[in-house]
């Protein structure tokens, strides 16, 4: 997919446009369709972060957490830096102490395995 970056950016713009115009269910469907469009093998971390932030904005914190966790478990490690960063911020805002510690340990394990 040569223009994957452009496509991801357009999907996010489309979903954001729908959300800003108060079409929340339409925005959700755009994110869901974009995930289906790219599939698990071609998903982009920007799309994961945007979708999780959308869920966070809708006060669906558990759903946002699941998006982050699923992505970290299924995406290649080299494309997870931003996901870890945003997931950590999310857990610091909305998670329990145990959840925060879990993210930090997971992030350190990830960095250790990189070396």
C-alpha positions in Angstrom: 0.0 0.0 0.0 2.1 2.9 -1.2 0.0 5.7 0.1 -0.9 4.2 3.5 0.1 7.3 5.4 -2.1 9.5 3.3 -5.0 7.1 3.6 -4.7 6.9 7.4 -4.6 10.7 7.7 -7.8 11.0 5.6 -9.6 8.4 7.6 -8.7 10.2 10.8 -9.8 13.6 9.3 -13.1 12.1 8.2 -13.8 10.6 11.6 -12.8 13.9 13.3 -15.0 15.9 11.0 -18.0 13.7 11.9 -17.2 14.0 15.6 -16.8 17.8 15.5 -20.2 18.0 13.8 -21.8 15.9 16.6 -22.2 12.8 14.5 -20.7 10.6 17.2 -22.1 7.2 15.9 -21.0 8.1 12.4 -17.5 8.9 13.7 -17.4 5.6 15.5 -18.4 3.8 12.3 -15.6 5.6 10.4 -13.0 4.4 12.9 -14.4 0.9 12.9 -14.4 0.8 9.0 -10.9 2.2 8.9 -9.6 -0.6 11.1 -11.4 -3.2 8.9 -10.0 -1.5 5.8 -6.4 -1.7 6.9 -6.7 -5.0 8.7 -4.5 -6.2 11.5 -1.5 -6.5 9.3 -1.5 -3.0 7.9 -2.9 -0.9 10.8 -1.1 2.3 11.6 -0.3 3.5 15.1 -1.8 6.9 14.4 -5.1 5.3 13.6 -5.0 3.3 16.9 -4.2 6.4 18.9 -6.9 8.5 17.2 -9.5 5.7 17.8 -8.5 5.3 21.4 -8.6 9.0 22.0 -12.0 9.2 20.4 -13.2 6.5 22.9 -11.6 8.4 25.7 -13.5 11.6 24.6 -16.7 9.6 24.7 -15.9 8.6 28.3 -15.5 5.0 27.2 -12.3 4.5 29.1 -12.4 0.7 29.2 -12.9 0.5 25.4 -9.9 2.9 24.9 -7.9 0.6 27.2 -8.9 -2.4 25.2 -7.9 -0.7 21.9 -4.4 0.1 23.3 -3.9 -3.4 24.8 -5.1 -5.2 21.7 -2.8 -3.1 19.5 0.2 -3.6 21.7 -0.4 -7.4 21.7 -0.9 -7.6 17.9 1.2 -4.9 16.2 4.9 -5.2 15.5 7.0 -3.9 18.4 8.7 -1.3 16.1 5.4 0.5 15.5 4.2 0.8 19.1 6.2 3.7 20.5 3.4 6.3 20.2 0.8 3.7 21.4 2.8 3.1 24.6 3.2 6.8 25.2 -0.5 7.6 24.8 -1.6 4.4 26.7 0.6 5.5 29.6 -1.0 9.0 29.6 -4.5 7.4 29.5 -3.8 5.1 32.4 -2.4 8.0 34.5 -5.6 9.9 33.9 -8.1 7.2 34.2 -6.5 4.0 35.5 -6.0 2.4 38.8 -2.6 2.3 40.5 -2.3 -1.3 39.4 -3.1 -0.5 35.8 -0.5 2.3 35.8 2.1 0.0 37.2 1.2 -2.6 34.6 1.7 -0.2 31.7 5.0 1.0 33.1 6.3 -2.6 33.6 5.1 -3.5 30.1 6.8 -0.5 28.6 10.1 -1.3 30.3 9.8 -4.9 29.1 9.3 -3.7 25.6 12.4 -1.4 25.8 14.4 -4.3 27.3 13.4 -6.7 24.5 14.4 -4.1 21.9 18.0 -4.2 23.0 
